[in-house]
């Protein structure tokens, strides 16, 4: 004897809808923050795009600042634990690890809407010290620490020559920042202006970084010099 399929009750549908609302609000907020920037984004517009009232939005996020922080945590800051684990379990050379990290960063951040948050921070950080401090603590510092660990791994294995890690970190991160800024500024208006293919750009930058980092004899007229001693392992 067959039984008729059950139809979800109105209460069940409402519960499912309620559970989905935070994600819908975060997605709408990401779209608007990237499109308009932080200052120009209104919570009324976020709520409207998510299909809810402003009052409903405030049930989940008490202010626009907290909404922005939640967007950053979901799309960027929340990934650092995952990336840290990948670093710890990676079995290849450090050069291969660095190339892998560039590629993963592009796939999971650079090629997504979340990369627009970087342009937002460069444009508006001086006007919003609270979110600037938040971004520094939850995105910039963890990102720099992760890159520092990669470089230290290479130095400790004698795969990379000793370098000043405080500056080498920025050498590694600069191409990522450039690519995100280009994508959401000139690249958005003139995508073919530089014929800049992100994947090819990343390959070229990885090759340039590795060529400068690879261990080589410290003798002869072209021997590298350090402006200051490399930090000790404890500083990493």
N, C-alpha and C positions, 0 to 999 in steps of 0.2 A: 504494500500500500504506500503510494507516494505521498509525500507531505509538501504542501505549498511552501515556496520560499518565503522566508520571513522578511518583512520590510522594516528597516531601521525606524525606530520611533522618532518623533520630533525631538524628544529630549536627548536621544543619542546623537542626532545630527547637530544639535546645538553644542553638545560637549565636544564633538570633533572639531566644530568650527572654532570654539573657544581655544582649544589646544593649538590650532593652526595659526591663530592671530598673531602671536609674537613673531613668528617667522615671516608672516606676510608683511607685518609692519617694518621689520628689519630690511626686507627686500625692497619695499617701497622707499624707505629712508635712504638706503644705499644708492638707488637710482637718482633720487633728488639731490643728495649731497654731491654726487659726482657731476650731475647736470648743472646745478646752480651754485654750489659752494655751501659752506656752513651758514654764513650770515643770511643769505637770501632764501634758504630753505625754511619754510614755515611748517609747524606741526600740523596745522589745518590741512596743508597740501599733502603731507605724508598720510594722514588719516584718510583723506579723500581717495588717494591712490590705492590705499589698502582696502577701501570699501567699509570703513568703520567711522565712528564719530570721534571727535577730538577727545571727548571724555573717556572713551574706551582706550585710546592710546595712552592717556595718563594713568590708567589702571596698571599698565605694564611698565611704562617709562615715565617717571615723574617730571622730567624736563627734557628739553632738546639736547642738552649736554649729555644726559644719561643715555638718551637714544643714540647719540653719536658714538659714545663709548661702547655700547652694546654692538653696534655695527662693526666697529673696529675689532672687538674681541671675537666676534663670530667669523669674520672674514680674514683676519690677519693674526692678531695676538694669540688667538686660541690654537694656532697651528705650531707654535714653537715647541711644545712638548713632543709632538709627532716628529718634527724635524730633528730634535735633539736625540730621539731614539734612533732615527735613521743614521745619524752621525756615529753613534756609539756602536752600531751593529754593522757598519759598512766594512767590507772585507777587501776592497781594492786598494790601489795606491791613493795617496792624498791628491794627486793630480786628477785621477779619475773621480774622486769624491768631490772635488771642487767643480768639475764639469757637470757632475750629476746634480749638485746643488743649484747651479745656474739654471739647468734645464727644468728641474722641479719647481724652482721659484717662478719661472716663466709660465709653466703650465698651470700652477695653482694660484698665482697672484697676478703676474704681469699681463697675461692674456685675458684676465677677467676684469669685470667692472671695478673690483676692489682696488686695482692699481691707481684709479683716479683719486683715491684718498691721499696719496702722496702729493699730487699736485695741489689738492685742497690745503694740505698742511703747509706747503711752501708758500702759498698765496696768502693765507689768513692767520698763520700761527701768531704773529705779533699782536693781533687784535684779540686773541682769545687765550690768555696765559694758562687757564685751567686745562683746556683740552690739549694745549701744547705740552704741558708737564705730563699729563696722562700719556700722550703719544710717545714722549721721550722714555717714560718708564716702562711702557708695555709693548712698544714696537722697536724703537731705535736701539735702546740699550740691549734688549735680548738679541736683536739681530746682529749687533756688533759683537756681542759675546759669542754667538754661534760662529761667526766668521773667524774670530780670534782663536777659537778652539780648533778650527780646521787648519789654520796656519801653524799653530803650535804643534799639531799632530805631524805636519810635514817637516817642521824643523827638528822635532824630537826623533824622527825617523831618518834624518839626514837626506830627505827628499827635497827639501827647500833649504836655501841658504839662510843664515840668521839675518833677520830684518827687524826694524823697529815696528813692532806690532801695532802700536798706537796709530801709525800712519798707513801701514799696509792694509789694515782693515778698510780704510776709506778707498784705497786703490781697488780693492775687490768689489766694494759696494757701489762705487761711482757709475759703472756701466748700467747697473740695474736702475739706479735713480734716473739717469739720463733717458733710458728707454721708456720709463713710465711717464716722465715729463713730456717727452716728444709725443707719445701716443695720445695724451690728453690735451695737447696744445696745438703746435703746428701740424703734427701728424694727423690730427682729427680734421683739419681743414684742407690739408694738402698731403694726403697719404702717400703719394708717389713722388713728392718733391725731392727726397734724397734716395729714392729707391732702396729704402731701408727695410730689409727683411729681418724681423726680430731674431729668428733662429740663426741666420748667418751672422748677424751682428754679435750674438752671444758667443758663437764659435770663435769669431775673430778675437773677441775680448778675452776669452779663456786662454787662447793661444798666447796672447800678449802678456797676460798675467803670469802664466806658467813659465814663459821664456825668461821673465824677470826674476822668478822665484827659484828656478831649478838650481841645485847645488853645482858649483863650478870652482875650479882652482882659484885661490886668492893670490895669484902671482901674475906678473907681467904688467904691461902698461895699462891694460884695461881692467885691472882688478877692482872689484867693487869696494867702496868705502862706506862706513856708516856714520851718520851725523851724531849718533849717540849709541851707546851699547844696547843690544837687544834686551828686552825685559826678561827676567828670570822666569822659570816655569811657574813659580808661585804667583807671579803677577797675572798669569793667564787665568 
